[in-house]
Amino acid sequence: MRLPEGCVVRDLATHMDDRGDLTEIFRLEWGTGIEPVQWNFVRSEANVLRGVHVHVVHSDYLVCMEGSMVLALVDIRPESPTHGLSTTVVLKGERLQAALVPPGVAHGFHFPDRSSLCYSVSHYWNLVDEIGCRWDDPALGLDWRVVDPKLSPRDTNAGTAAEMTRLFLDERQRLSMAHD
C-alpha cells in the first residue's frame, strides 16, 4: 500500500498474560516526528464519518482502539512527491496500529461500526488550522464505499476540495510570510 509522503502506519505490539494485555501506543523514540501536546478519545456510532479535514500546522497520531476505522488520505501539498495521491487504510481495534498524518495531508474517518479512537495532536486545536471539504467531493479521488453516513453539521455544509486546497495554501503562505 502506498501512503502519502510523511504518513506512517505502524503495527503495535501487545503483551499478554493471564491478567490481560498491555499495548504501548506511543513512544517518542519511534521517531514519529510528533511530540503530542494533547490526547483525545472519541467514540463514534456505526456509519459516522468525520472529515475531510487538512491541517496547516499540526500532525495527528491515531489509534483505533475498538471497532474499525477507514482512514482516508489525500496529499494536497504541491511540493510533495506524492501530491495528489488518494488512498484509504483500515485500522481495526483487534489489530492495534497507529497512523501518523502530517500537515498537508487531507484526511477523514469513517467508522463502519461502533468504534473508539484515541489520537494526539502536535499543536493545540485551532479553528484556523482545521480546514475542511465535503467527504464525497469527486476531486478527492476517494472510494469510501459509504452511503448516507452520519455527519456533523460542519462536515455536512463543508465546501469543495478545491476551496479547501486554496484555503490551505493561503494559510500556509500567510504563516510562512509571518515567520520571515
Secondary structure in CASP SS format (residue, H / E / C, confidence):
PFRMAT SS
TARGET T0000
AUTHOR 0000-0000-0000
METHOD secondary structure of the structure
MODEL  1
M C 1.00
R C 1.00
L C 1.00
P C 1.00
E C 1.00
G C 1.00
C C 1.00
V E 1.00
V E 1.00
R E 1.00
D E 1.00
L C 1.00
A C 1.00
T E 1.00
H E 1.00
M E 1.00
D E 1.00
D C 1.00
R C 1.00
G E 1.00
D E 1.00
L E 1.00
T E 1.00
E C 1.00
I C 1.00
F C 1.00
R C 1.00
L H 1.00
E H 1.00
W H 1.00
G C 1.00
T C 1.00
G C 1.00
I C 1.00
E C 1.00
P C 1.00
V C 1.00
Q E 1.00
W E 1.00
N E 1.00
F E 1.00
V E 1.00
R E 1.00
S E 1.00
E C 1.00
A C 1.00
N C 1.00
V E 1.00
L E 1.00
R E 1.00
G E 1.00
V E 1.00
H E 1.00
V E 1.00
H C 1.00
V C 1.00
V C 1.00
H C 1.00
S C 1.00
D E 1.00
Y E 1.00
L E 1.00
V E 1.00
C E 1.00
M E 1.00
E E 1.00
G C 1.00
S E 1.00
M E 1.00
V E 1.00
L E 1.00
A E 1.00
L E 1.00
V E 1.00
D E 1.00
I C 1.00
R C 1.00
P C 1.00
E C 1.00
S C 1.00
P C 1.00
T C 1.00
H C 1.00
G C 1.00
L C 1.00
S E 1.00
T E 1.00
T E 1.00
V E 1.00
V E 1.00
L E 1.00
K E 1.00
G C 1.00
E C 1.00
R E 1.00
L C 1.00
Q E 1.00
A E 1.00
A E 1.00
L E 1.00
V E 1.00
P C 1.00
P C 1.00
G C 1.00
V E 1.00
A E 1.00
H E 1.00
G E 1.00
F E 1.00
H E 1.00
F E 1.00
P C 1.00
D C 1.00
R C 1.00
S E 1.00
S E 1.00
L E 1.00
C E 1.00
Y E 1.00
S E 1.00
V E 1.00
S C 1.00
H C 1.00
Y C 1.00
W C 1.00
N C 1.00
L H 1.00
V H 1.00
D H 1.00
E C 1.00
I E 1.00
G E 1.00
C C 1.00
R C 1.00
W C 1.00
D C 1.00
D C 1.00
P H 1.00
A H 1.00
L H 1.00
G C 1.00
L C 1.00
D C 1.00
W C 1.00
R C 1.00
V C 1.00
V C 1.00
D C 1.00
P C 1.00
K E 1.00
L C 1.00
S C 1.00
P H 1.00
R H 1.00
D H 1.00
T H 1.00
N C 1.00
A C 1.00
G C 1.00
T C 1.00
A H 1.00
A H 1.00
E H 1.00
M H 1.00
T H 1.00
R H 1.00
L H 1.00
F H 1.00
L H 1.00
D H 1.00
E H 1.00
R H 1.00
Q H 1.00
R H 1.00
L H 1.00
S H 1.00
M H 1.00
A H 1.00
H H 1.00
D C 1.00
END
